């Protein structure tokens, strides 16, 4: 069964604004920086331009009222994970069980996790459900990763950074700012125990917009999103986009964690992005992929230009149907199946039958049918 994300979805639509919404003004033109390209397996057809070494720069950012002065470059790799010893032990314990499921030997797991073979043996003797959860691992995060383990999906997946995933990002920031249906973002609060998100009425300096699925109507961007979907094997039929517009460095997102996976593309001004408390500088066209890591976009008051992030959210345990929902025949290629308004996938023969029934129902429509349709529409859309 599909899993509904904990945070509410607000789907994007036509780029129209009400008279009460203010226009988005474009900051000064952003200069694109050339940085280390993504791995060969993720490069676009035609290849990347020759990368230029990025010179480290001194930057500072504010997180929870504290100033951090760091030296970062646009070709830096992701920093090492920063976590408590207890959190690390718990994470590695769960991963040791996952790697065993994948057929890894005790010695190979020990090398991968940086532990002794005896430690691995001890882990295997203790079921992951019985492992003591440290206080700094939220209950909903622990539960989600244990569920991933049972589904045969990598728990506590390490974050991965692909520099210049979109090589030709010139003008992409301006296109996103001008064409996406931005609206005032609001602050959200997440329950540390359950992960439940409460949407407040408190306005945020950011603007955001959402799209059901991975198409925005911006051709260049949609091509890259399709490539990401293929490269990352995103099969969740309910994956969606939640995009953020940061007009300048005074806009931010506080540290938080998700119980799903994320892939975030950056356009515009370079901004610090923290992963488990450690900073990395993201530039034009960079793609960062992560699971349940704590992350944030801290304030950088010295930055006067804007940034747009394009975030794909998905549940890796959700898979597209390969069998027809009506006749049950399995083994169909995705291109042979079509998704109907009832959310199920049908083969071409059954699709024609489904459409005929749907057309008859539409012709015979009643007030009750119209009301039901409205309720179903509201159930998948946050007003």
KOLTOR-472015 format. One record per residue (C-alpha): x negated, y negated, z negated; residue number from 0. Coordinates in pm, whole numbers, always signed. Example, Ala and Ser with C-alpha at 12.3 -4.5 7.8 and 13.67 -1.06 7.14 Angstrom:
# KOLTOR-472015
       c1       c2       c3   seq
    -1230     +450     -780     0
    -1367     +106     -714     1
***
This chain:
# KOLTOR-472015
       c1       c2       c3   seq
       +0       +0       +0     0
     -111     -355      +65     1
     -238     -560     -224     2
     -123     -919     -265     3
     -404    -1158     -358     4
     -391    -1299     -710     5
     -412    -1654     -585     6
     -122    -1808     -398     7
     -142    -1845      -22     8
      -57    -2162     +164     9
      -50    -2091     +533    10
     -173    -2344     +785    11
      +52    -2456    +1063    12
      +63    -2726    +1326    13
     -160    -3018    +1240    14
     +121    -3251    +1134    15
     +135    -3473     +830    16
     +427    -3635     +654    17
     +441    -4014     +619    18
     +334    -3971     +255    19
       +4    -3803     +346    20
     -301    -4015     +414    21
     -519    -3970     +722    22
     -859    -3807     +683    23
    -1141    -4043     +775    24
    -1455    -3898     +928    25
    -1781    -3963     +743    26
    -2096    -4057     +936    27
    -2222    -3811    +1195    28
    -2397    -3513    +1045    29
    -2741    -3418    +1174    30
    -2771    -3044    +1236    31
    -3072    -2869    +1086    32
    -3243    -2570    +1246    33
    -3300    -2290    +1001    34
    -3378    -1919     +990    35
    -3135    -1723    +1211    36
    -2915    -1433    +1104    37
    -3038    -1074    +1143    38
    -3043     -928    +1495    39
    -2736     -715    +1420    40
    -2535    -1030    +1358    41
    -2661    -1255    +1636    42
    -2427    -1387    +1899    43
    -2466    -1288    +2261    44
    -2734    -1505    +2415    45
    -2941    -1530    +2098    46
    -3034    -1822    +1879    47
    -3257    -2119    +1954    48
    -3607    -2084    +1814    49
    -3584    -2150    +1439    50
    -3775    -2441    +1289    51
    -3921    -2408     +941    52
    -3715    -2608     +694    53
    -3915    -2826     +455    54
    -3818    -2788      +87    55
    -3637    -3091      -50    56
    -3574    -3212     -400    57
    -3203    -3224     -476    58
    -2996    -3251     -788    59
    -2647    -3143     -876    60
    -2405    -3161    -1167    61
    -2246    -2852    -1322    62
    -2029    -2882    -1633    63
    -2171    -3228    -1700    64
    -2533    -3109    -1692    65
    -2780    -3234    -1432    66
    -2999    -2979    -1249    67
    -3306    -3089    -1049    68
    -3424    -2826     -800    69
    -3634    -2790     -486    70
    -3447    -2604     -211    71
    -3488    -2542     +162    72
    -3241    -2446     +431    73
    -3432    -2126     +505    74
    -3447    -2005     +145    75
    -3313    -1654      +79    76
    -3053    -1599     -188    77
    -3205    -1626     -537    78
    -3221    -1326     -767    79
    -2909    -1246     -969    80
    -2897    -1432    -1300    81
    -2695    -1242    -1560    82
    -2715    -1113    -1914    83
    -2891     -784    -1982    84
    -2558     -629    -2084    85
    -2386     -743    -1765    86
    -2671     -610    -1554    87
    -2662     -274    -1732    88
    -2287     -245    -1676    89
    -2311     -341    -1309    90
    -2593      -96    -1238    91
    -2410     +181    -1427    92
    -2111     +150    -1195    93
    -2331     +123     -887    94
    -2525     +437     -988    95
    -2199     +634     -965    96
    -2117     +480     -628    97
    -2458     +567     -482    98
    -2415     +923     -609    99
    -2084     +936     -417   100
    -2277     +833     -107   101
    -2503    +1135     -143   102
    -2812     +954     -271   103
    -3064    +1150     -475   104
    -3140    +1065     -835   105
    -3488     +946     -741   106
    -3364     +724     -459   107
    -3101     +565     -685   108
    -3361     +504     -954   109
    -3583     +323     -702   110
    -3292     +122     -560   111
    -3171       +6     -902   112
    -3515      -37    -1056   113
    -3452     +218    -1330   114
    -3608     +545    -1442   115
    -3469     +877    -1319   116
    -3374     +961    -1679   117
    -3161     +646    -1694   118
    -2973     +761    -1383   119
    -2913    +1103    -1536   120
    -2772     +940    -1849   121
    -2541     +723    -1638   122
    -2407    +1021    -1450   123
    -2322    +1191    -1779   124
    -2105     +895    -1881   125
    -1794     +820    -1668   126
    -1787     +457    -1550   127
    -1442     +409    -1706   128
    -1601     +482    -2044   129
    -1880     +225    -2001   130
    -1862      -63    -2247   131
    -1764     -382    -2064   132
    -1977     -678    -2174   133
    -1802     -995    -2276   134
    -1935    -1195    -1981   135
    -1774     -958    -1727   136
    -1405    -1059    -1706   137
    -1160     -768    -1752   138
     -998     -824    -1412   139
    -1340     -820    -1241   140
    -1437     -495    -1415   141
    -1102     -335    -1328   142
    -1130     -440     -965   143
    -1481     -297     -923   144
    -1381      +30    -1090   145
    -1091      +52     -846   146
    -1335       -6     -559   147
    -1545     +283     -689   148
    -1243     +514     -686   149
    -1163     +402     -330   150
    -1516     +484     -218   151
    -1594     +116     -157   152
    -1912      -46     -283   153
    -1850     -199     -629   154
    -2029     -517     -736   155
    -2143     -564     -378   156
    -2454     -785     -359   157
    -2415    -1126     -198   158
    -2569    -1166     +149   159
    -2668    -1489     +323   160
    -2687    -1515     +704   161
    -2860    -1836     +804   162
    -2731    -2004    +1120   163
    -2471    -1736    +1181   164
    -2305    -1988    +1412   165
    -2604    -2122    +1602   166
    -2427    -2386    +1808   167
    -2235    -2563    +1532   168
    -2275    -2914    +1674   169
    -1944    -3100    +1647   170
    -1774    -2814    +1461   171
    -1739    -3019    +1142   172
    -1566    -3303    +1327   173
    -1332    -3063    +1509   174
    -1227    -2901    +1182   175
    -1167    -3234    +1008   176
     -964    -3370    +1297   177
     -760    -3065    +1394   178
     -685    -2871    +1076   179
     -365    -2945     +877   180
     -537    -3074     +564   181
     -339    -3162     +256   182
     -416    -3266      -98   183
     -571    -2982     -296   184
     -472    -2921     -658   185
     -659    -2771     -950   186
     -601    -2404    -1036   187
     -656    -2221    -1361   188
     -746    -1852    -1379   189
     -664    -1635    -1680   190
     -994    -1479    -1793   191
     -825    -1156    -1902   192
     -583    -1088    -1617   193
     -722    -1297    -1332   194
     -380    -1450    -1277   195
     -400    -1794    -1118   196
     -181    -2085    -1225   197
     -146    -2368     -974   198
     -129    -2705    -1150   199
      +11    -3036    -1027   200
     -321    -3209    -1093   201
     -465    -3348     -770   202
     -821    -3259     -671   203
    -1049    -3489     -468   204
    -1069    -3206     -214   205
     -828    -3133      +67   206
     -746    -2781     +178   207
     -542    -2578     +424   208
     -464    -2209     +478   209
     -395    -1980     +770   210
     -234    -1639     +768   211
     -480    -1431     +966   212
     -809    -1544    +1117   213
     -699    -1780    +1391   214
     -702    -2159    +1362   215
     -634    -2266    +1719   216
     -988    -2407    +1748   217
    -1133    -2185    +2022   218
    -1503    -2198    +1926   219
    -1428    -2132    +1561   220
    -1185    -1849    +1636   221
    -1452    -1673    +1842   222
    -1690    -1684    +1545   223
    -1419    -1564    +1306   224
    -1351    -1268    +1536   225
    -1723    -1187    +1534   226
    -1731    -1203    +1154   227
    -1434     -969    +1139   228
    -1615     -721    +1359   229
    -1957     -753    +1193   230
    -1817     -714     +842   231
    -1560     -448     +941   232
    -1272     -648     +794   233
     -972     -418     +839   234
     -734     -581     +590   235
     -423     -674     +793   236
     -344     -940     +533   237
     -682    -1119     +541   238
     -644    -1494     +551   239
     -828    -1827     +555   240
     -847    -2084     +278   241
    -1046    -2383     +401   242
    -1178    -2675     +196   243
    -1273    -3028     +302   244
    -1520    -3210      +77   245
    -1529    -3579     +188   246
    -1853    -3640       -2   247
    -2076    -3508     -278   248
    -1838    -3615     -555   249
    -1596    -3339     -459   250
    -1658    -2994     -601   251
    -1519    -2656     -706   252
    -1586    -2530    -1059   253
    -1743    -2187    -1124   254
    -1492    -1903    -1078   255
    -1463    -1541     -965   256
    -1234    -1353     -727   257
    -1097    -1000     -737   258
    -1145     -968     -361   259
    -1423    -1028     -108   260
    -1516    -1355      +62   261
    -1708    -1475     +367   262
    -1769    -1851     +384   263
    -1888    -2056     +682   264
    -2029    -2405     +621   265
    -2015    -2708     +849   266
    -2126    -3066     +790   267
    -2350    -3195     +514   268
    -2581    -2951     +336   269
    -2447    -2869      -11   270
    -2562    -2662     -306   271
    -2364    -2341     -355   272
    -2419    -2142     -673   273
    -2397    -1762     -695   274
    -2397    -1625    -1051   275
    -2536    -1957    -1168   276
    -2827    -1970     -921   277
    -2834    -2246     -653   278
    -2883    -2207     -279   279
    -2861    -2482      -18   280
    -2611    -2409     +261   281
    -2643    -2579     +598   282
    -2460    -2600     +929   283
    -2338    -2263    +1053   284
    -2458    -2066     +749   285
    -2246    -1768     +641   286
    -2248    -1635     +286   287
    -2071    -1308     +202   288
    -2000    -1187     -150   289
    -1768     -985     -370   290
    -1680    -1069     -730   291
    -1980    -1293     -807   292
    -1918    -1612    -1000   293
    -1963    -1903     -759   294
    -1913    -2277     -727   295
    -1976    -2589     -522   296
    -2114    -2838     -776   297
    -2111    -3215     -743   298
    -2399    -3381     -557   299
    -2329    -3756     -601   300
    -2620    -3851     -373   301
    -2447    -3685      -72   302
    -2238    -3939     +119   303
    -2129    -3719     +411   304
    -1861    -3452     +422   305
    -1857    -3073     +434   306
    -1598    -2821     +552   307
    -1597    -2460     +433   308
    -1409    -2191     +624   309
    -1340    -1906     +379   310
    -1216    -1562     +479   311
    -1055    -1375     +188   312
     -982    -1003     +214   313
     -937     -681      +22   314
    -1174     -415     +160   315
     -951     -137      +29   316
     -669     -252     +258   317
     -691      -86     +598   318
     -502     -134     +919   319
     -256     +141     +996   320
     -376     +394    +1252   321
      -45     +583    +1261   322
     +287     +471    +1401   323
     +529     +385    +1121   324
     +820     +547    +1309   325
     +698     +863    +1481   326
     +403     +917    +1246   327
     +162    +1004    +1526   328
     -191     +931    +1406   329
     -515     +853    +1584   330
     -394     +547    +1777   331
     -644     +284    +1875   332
     -574      -56    +1722   333
     -499     -196    +2069   334
     -225      +68    +2112   335
      -37      -43    +1801   336
     +169     -356    +1756   337
     +270     -516    +1428   338
     +642     -582    +1391   339
     +812     -838    +1170   340
     +869     -569     +910   341
     +491     -557     +858   342
     +448     -204    +1000   343
     +256      -90    +1308   344
     +433      +88    +1598   345
     +310     +272    +1906   346
     +421     +137    +2244   347
     +717     +375    +2276   348
     +850     +312    +1925   349
     +776      -59    +1960   350
    +1017      -78    +2255   351
    +1284      +98    +2048   352
    +1218     -127    +1749   353
    +1249     -437    +1967   354
    +1581     -316    +2110   355
    +1723     -268    +1760   356
    +1584     -603    +1650   357
    +1743     -780    +1950   358
    +2081     -619    +1879   359
    +2059     -726    +1516   360
    +1971    -1078    +1622   361
    +2268    -1097    +1859   362
    +2500     -970    +1591   363
    +2343    -1197    +1330   364
    +2544    -1306    +1030   365
    +2505    -1551     +745   366
    +2379    -1267     +527   367
    +2112    -1184     +784   368
    +2003    -1546     +802   369
    +1979    -1564     +424   370
    +1778    -1242     +410   371
    +1540    -1374     +675   372
    +1491    -1692     +476   373
    +1415    -1495     +160   374
    +1163    -1277     +344   375
     +997    -1588     +485   376
     +970    -1746     +141   377
     +823    -1426       -1   378
     +509    -1463     +214   379
     +471    -1838     +195   380
     +396    -2073      -91   381
     +607    -2384      -61   382
***
